[in-house]
Amino acid sequence: MVVFVSRNVELRISGMAGNTYNAEQAELLAIKVLEWIATNPPLFAAFLNMTGSTRESITENYGNSEFLASVMDFLLMQKDVLILECCQYVSVSPDDPMKARRALPGGEEFNWT
């Protein structure tokens, strides 16, 4: 059973000027991605294992930009089909997770190839 409480954050990122994300928009997207991850128990377990997070540390770090960057890193390491499923769940373009990742700490150094 996944125990995860959402802040019910409304994602307001469509129609962005310049087709880029600012830090706040990227954090909001990462929170929605985390919600999606939490709806899939095997994926959530993989997230906990890969990041070393616990349910308690997620609650403590929910608004931490470095933690939210790790959420986006985890998503971007998944198979394309999961990334597309996530994008559909959060109603964003498949290009948006990478754009959002660039706006979070360490994004300028992120290389997923």
C-alpha atoms as one frame of an Amber mdcrd trajectory, in Angstrom:
protein
   0.000   0.000   0.000   1.314   3.432  -0.948   0.837   6.129   1.643   1.277
   9.459  -0.040  -0.551  12.716   0.520  -0.759  15.179  -2.320  -0.929  18.905
  -1.928  -3.421  18.857  -4.841  -1.191  21.210  -6.751  -2.718  22.601  -9.900
  -0.235  22.577 -12.730  -0.307  25.843 -14.665   2.341  25.482 -17.312   0.561
  25.314 -20.642   1.163  28.173 -23.024   4.522  29.079 -21.519   6.321  31.967
 -23.161   9.545  30.894 -24.824   8.696  27.235 -24.325  10.873  27.020 -21.197
  10.221  26.358 -17.537  11.117  28.534 -14.601  12.034  26.928 -11.273   8.529
  27.198  -9.816   6.902  25.606 -12.868   9.508  22.827 -12.846   8.884  22.139
  -9.170   5.139  21.945  -9.755   5.654  19.476 -12.580   8.004  17.382 -10.418
   5.352  17.237  -7.683   2.799  15.985 -10.201   5.325  13.432 -11.481   5.892
  12.260  -7.909   2.140  11.838  -7.502   2.102   9.705 -10.660   5.030   7.602
  -9.442   3.197   7.014  -6.154   0.169   5.615  -8.003   2.291   2.730  -9.341
   3.508   0.571  -6.423   6.345  -1.220  -8.311   7.583   2.070  -9.758   7.272
   3.781  -6.380   9.316   0.985  -4.787  11.969   1.431  -7.498  11.983   5.182
  -6.826  12.496   4.598  -3.101  15.320   2.138  -3.798  17.088   4.275  -6.407
  16.915   7.528  -4.479  17.316   6.134  -0.986  14.135   7.955  -0.040  11.552
   6.796   2.458   7.905   7.762   2.728   8.883   9.981   5.641  11.726  11.692
   3.779   9.398  12.373   0.850   7.050  14.196   3.187   9.963  16.145   4.674
  11.490  17.043   1.282   8.332  17.555  -0.764   9.165  21.199  -1.461  12.947
  20.810  -1.714  14.151  21.660  -5.228  17.087  19.220  -5.055  14.742  16.380
  -4.094  12.328  17.359  -6.864  15.256  17.284  -9.304  15.834  13.656  -8.263
  12.184  12.941  -9.068  12.673  14.279 -12.587  15.974  12.395 -12.955  14.191
   9.181 -12.000  11.418   9.809 -14.534  13.881  10.572 -17.319  15.697   7.259
 -16.695  12.521   5.269 -17.376  11.431   3.627 -20.614   9.780   5.929 -23.136
   6.411   4.262 -22.621   6.457   5.183 -18.916   7.531   8.733 -19.651   4.663
   9.059 -22.134   2.222   7.576 -19.610   3.391  10.078 -17.009   3.095  12.989
 -19.435  -0.440  11.947 -20.242  -1.261  11.698 -16.517   0.025  15.215 -15.800
  -1.211  16.634 -19.144   2.085  17.873 -20.533   4.022  17.362 -23.748   6.597
  14.524 -23.824   9.311  17.192 -24.166   8.302  18.964 -20.975  10.003  16.722
 -18.398  13.417  17.464 -19.920  12.626  21.179 -20.145  11.536  21.188 -16.512
  14.631  19.266 -15.425  16.839  21.991 -16.877  15.198  24.537 -14.565  15.960
  22.540 -11.402  19.280  22.393  -9.514  21.912  20.549 -11.543  19.838  20.806
 -14.704  22.547  22.616 -16.588  24.790  19.574 -16.071  22.167  16.912 -16.738
  23.013  14.536 -19.563  20.707  11.571 -20.033  22.604   9.883 -22.874
